[in-house]
Amino acid sequence: MANTENHADQNMASRAASGGVLLLAGLVMLFFAWGYPTGTLNQMGAGFIPQAIAILISGLAVAIIIIDLKAAEPERAGPVHWRGLIFISAAVIIFAVLVDVAGLVPSMFLAVAVSMFADHQARPVPVLIYTLLATFFGWLLFLVGLELPIPAFWR
């Protein structure tokens, strides 16, 4: 009987640990961002975004802790999906390496195309169509709409 209670307490503590680590990260971030001026919504100060993100992370962590402690038994993790992990990681690396050299459009095109092959059912024609659309809307959003100082093509 004591062994069962010990296991239940250990299981509850391990479930709350992920939320606790996230809560700790949010509170540390809030501690460091607290000294910066926040300003207003119209004129945000240097601390506005870090403080807002820290508060959101902390709130999310509290929700995770509550949900994990209420759950009867946590779900077992399935096998690692190596294909998705490899292709998505490669897409992020491709974008990060190429965006300064090749510009937003080519780096986004390659990153989206590579990431689409994380799905084992991906076919070339739908991947090409989706990649073209995502790249177009990315260009439209980041370069036309937000006017980010990123070149569209090579420098």
Disulfide bonds with the S-S distance in Angstrom:
none
